[in-house]
Amino acid sequence: MSKFYIRAREARENDVLCFGNPKREIRVERVSHNSSGRIGIHANSDTWTAYFNPNDRVRIKARAY
């Protein structure tokens, strides 16, 4: 499966984010926005959260459609 980059603002539920370590693949469960305009990506029953600027690039393995 190919991996490619998208803007953080384009992340959707069920996208699979990937990092340098293959064990760190995260299936997005929820996407939020905070008052400062940052995008929150949540996974693992909200035990994993990362915040990105809307134009930051994130690497994904699978795209939810």
C-alpha positions in Angstrom: 0.0 0.0 0.0 1.4 3.4 -0.9 2.0 6.2 1.5 1.4 9.8 0.8 1.1 13.2 2.4 -2.0 15.3 3.0 -2.6 18.6 4.9 -3.7 18.1 8.5 -6.9 20.0 7.7 -7.8 17.2 5.2 -7.5 14.3 7.7 -10.8 12.4 8.2 -12.1 9.6 10.4 -10.7 6.2 9.5 -7.6 7.6 7.8 -4.5 5.7 8.8 -1.6 7.9 9.8 1.9 6.4 9.6 5.2 7.4 11.1 8.8 6.3 10.7 8.2 3.3 13.0 5.7 0.8 11.3 4.3 -0.1 14.8 3.1 3.5 15.1 0.2 3.4 12.6 -2.8 5.3 14.0 -6.4 5.0 12.7 -8.1 8.4 13.1 -11.2 8.1 15.3 -12.0 11.8 15.5 -10.9 15.2 14.2 -11.4 18.4 16.2 -10.5 22.0 15.9 -9.5 24.2 18.9 -9.9 28.0 19.4 -6.3 28.6 18.2 -7.2 27.1 14.9 -5.1 23.9 15.3 -6.4 20.5 14.1 -6.7 17.8 16.7 -6.4 14.2 15.5 -7.6 11.6 18.1 -7.2 7.8 18.2 -7.2 4.8 20.5 -10.3 5.8 22.4 -8.9 9.3 22.9 -5.8 8.1 24.6 -3.7 9.3 21.6 -4.0 13.0 20.5 -1.8 15.1 18.3 -2.4 18.8 17.3 -1.2 20.2 14.0 -1.4 23.5 12.2 -3.9 23.3 9.3 -1.2 23.4 6.7 1.1 20.9 8.4 1.6 17.7 6.3 0.8 14.3 7.8 1.7 11.0 6.2 -1.1 8.5 5.6 -1.1 4.9 4.6 -4.8 4.4 3.9 -7.4 7.0 2.9 -11.0 6.7 4.2 -13.6 7.4 1.6 
